[in-house]
């Protein structure tokens, strides 16, 4: 993410654990709000790309 050494997965784990964007910004001062939102958008796109649509027979 933006040349920083924070794995996207780590940021998403913090968010899933209940931390807010503001919590993460306080914990990791070199992150910007846009970095965290980019992680969220990346995960959304990955889930959408991997979704499987089943048809009922």
Secondary structure, DSSP 4 states (H G I P E B T S, - for coil): -TT-S--HHHHHHHHHTT--HHHHHHH-TT--HHHHHHHHHHHHHHHHHH--PPPP-
